[in-house]
Amino acid sequence: IPYYLTARLIRKLLEEVPQPKDIIFTIQKEVAERIVSKPPHMNLLALAVQLYGTPKILFTIPKSAFWPAPEVEAAVIKIENISKSIFSKNGVSESDFFRIARAAFQTKRKTLLNSLVRQTSINKPSLEIILASLGIAPRSRPEELDVRQWISLVARLGERS
């Protein structure tokens, strides 16, 4: 799948009703590596995929396996155990989650605290308390949080709204 379509197609399938249980794709190796990223290298695509399921790279495919040979290597990625249950179990709406996460990742050079001050109606001292209560340093950046921390953070922000 070409890079420009990958994120949109994966998101569409993950949000689909009924959801598939598993998905297997052949995509650019670089994109597959981004999808399975962990902190401190998280990105919005990795966060989104890991919220819904468990991604893993099954194997890579060299350029020489294709005709004509592409300019990039490919990887086969599997996303297993796809479910939206993480949202309902934590009292978080998908739309609120992605609104906050998208805004935080768009301002990647800013700290999470400063991004949240701009995106929520919660004042900075209150946000510092929320972050501290979750064990998140106020100077953290969005890519340093794992899925569990993101869900906990958005749930806590929802309680304050």
C-alpha positions as CSV (number, residue, x, y, z in Angstrom):
1,I,0.0,0.0,0.0
2,P,1.4,3.4,-0.8
3,Y,2.4,5.5,2.2
4,Y,-0.1,8.3,1.6
5,L,-3.0,5.7,1.8
6,T,-1.7,3.5,4.6
7,A,-2.7,5.6,7.7
8,R,-6.2,6.4,6.2
9,L,-6.9,2.8,5.3
10,I,-5.7,1.4,8.6
11,R,-7.8,3.9,10.5
12,K,-10.9,3.2,8.5
13,L,-10.5,-0.5,9.1
14,L,-9.9,-0.1,12.8
15,E,-13.0,2.2,13.2
16,E,-15.2,0.0,11.1
17,V,-18.3,-1.6,12.5
18,P,-18.1,-4.6,12.8
19,Q,-14.4,-4.5,13.4
20,P,-12.1,-7.1,11.9
21,K,-10.5,-9.3,14.5
22,D,-7.1,-9.1,12.8
23,I,-5.6,-7.3,9.8
24,I,-2.6,-8.2,7.8
25,F,-1.0,-5.7,5.4
26,T,2.1,-5.4,3.2
27,I,3.3,-1.8,3.7
28,Q,6.5,0.2,3.5
29,K,9.0,-1.1,6.1
30,E,9.5,2.4,7.5
31,V,5.7,2.8,8.1
32,A,5.5,-0.6,9.7
33,E,8.4,0.4,12.0
34,R,6.6,3.6,12.9
35,I,3.4,1.6,13.8
36,V,5.2,-0.6,16.2
37,S,7.1,2.2,17.9
38,K,7.3,2.5,21.6
39,P,8.1,5.5,23.9
40,P,10.1,7.7,23.5
41,H,9.4,7.3,19.7
42,M,5.6,7.2,19.7
43,N,3.7,8.9,17.0
44,L,0.0,9.5,16.3
45,L,-0.3,6.5,13.9
46,A,1.4,4.1,16.4
47,L,-0.8,5.4,19.2
48,A,-3.9,5.0,17.2
49,V,-3.1,1.4,16.0
50,Q,-1.9,0.3,19.5
51,L,-5.1,1.6,21.1
52,Y,-7.2,-0.7,18.9
53,G,-4.9,-3.7,18.7
54,T,-1.5,-5.3,18.9
55,P,0.7,-4.6,15.9
56,K,3.7,-6.7,15.1
57,I,6.0,-7.0,12.1
58,L,5.9,-10.5,10.8
59,F,8.7,-10.2,8.3
60,T,10.3,-7.9,5.8
61,I,10.4,-8.2,2.0
62,P,13.4,-7.0,0.0
63,K,13.0,-4.7,-2.9
64,S,14.2,-7.4,-5.2
65,A,11.1,-9.5,-4.5
66,F,9.0,-7.1,-6.6
67,W,9.0,-6.3,-10.3
68,P,9.6,-3.6,-11.0
69,A,11.6,-3.1,-7.8
70,P,10.3,-0.3,-5.7
71,E,12.6,2.2,-4.0
72,V,11.7,1.1,-0.5
73,E,11.6,-2.2,1.3
74,A,8.3,-3.7,2.4
75,A,7.1,-5.4,5.6
76,V,4.2,-7.6,6.4
77,I,2.5,-6.3,9.5
78,K,-0.3,-7.9,11.5
79,I,-2.6,-6.1,13.9
80,E,-4.2,-8.6,16.3
81,N,-7.0,-8.5,18.8
82,I,-8.7,-5.5,17.4
83,S,-11.2,-3.9,19.7
84,K,-12.6,-0.6,20.7
85,S,-13.1,-1.8,24.3
86,I,-10.2,0.3,25.7
87,F,-12.4,3.4,25.3
88,S,-15.5,2.2,27.1
89,K,-13.5,0.5,29.8
90,N,-11.9,3.8,30.6
91,G,-14.8,6.1,30.1
92,V,-13.2,7.9,27.2
93,S,-14.8,8.8,23.9
94,E,-12.9,8.1,20.7
95,S,-13.5,11.5,19.4
96,D,-12.3,13.2,22.6
97,F,-9.2,11.0,22.7
98,F,-8.2,11.7,19.1
99,R,-8.9,15.4,19.4
100,I,-6.5,15.7,22.3
101,A,-3.9,13.3,21.0
102,R,-3.9,14.9,17.5
103,A,-3.5,18.4,19.0
104,A,-0.6,17.2,21.2
105,F,1.3,15.5,18.3
106,Q,0.7,18.5,16.0
107,T,2.7,20.6,18.5
108,K,5.5,18.1,18.8
109,R,8.2,20.7,19.8
110,K,6.1,21.8,22.7
111,T,5.9,20.0,26.0
112,L,2.7,18.0,26.7
113,L,1.8,20.5,29.4
114,N,1.9,23.5,27.1
115,S,0.0,21.6,24.3
116,L,-2.7,20.7,26.8
117,V,-3.0,24.3,28.1
118,R,-3.8,25.4,24.6
119,Q,-6.2,22.5,23.9
120,T,-8.2,22.3,27.1
121,S,-10.1,24.7,29.4
122,I,-8.0,23.5,32.3
123,N,-5.4,25.9,33.8
124,K,-1.7,25.2,33.9
125,P,-1.4,24.5,37.7
126,S,-4.4,22.0,37.5
127,L,-2.8,20.3,34.5
128,E,0.5,20.0,36.4
129,I,-1.4,18.3,39.2
130,I,-3.1,15.9,36.8
131,L,0.1,15.0,35.1
132,A,1.9,14.5,38.4
133,S,-0.9,12.3,39.7
134,L,-0.4,10.0,36.7
135,G,3.4,10.0,37.1
136,I,3.9,12.0,33.9
137,A,6.6,14.7,34.1
138,P,5.2,18.2,33.1
139,R,8.1,18.5,30.6
140,S,7.2,15.2,28.8
141,R,6.5,15.3,25.1
142,P,3.7,13.4,23.4
143,E,6.0,10.8,21.9
144,E,7.2,9.8,25.4
145,L,3.9,8.5,26.7
146,D,2.7,4.9,26.1
147,V,-0.9,3.9,25.3
148,R,-1.8,3.3,29.0
149,Q,-0.6,6.8,30.0
150,W,-2.5,8.4,27.1
151,I,-5.8,6.7,28.0
152,S,-5.3,7.6,31.7
153,L,-4.5,11.2,30.8
154,V,-7.5,11.7,28.5
155,A,-9.8,10.0,31.0
156,R,-8.6,12.3,33.8
157,L,-9.0,15.4,31.5
158,G,-12.5,14.2,30.8
159,E,-13.3,14.2,34.5
160,R,-12.2,17.8,34.7
161,S,-14.1,19.1,31.7
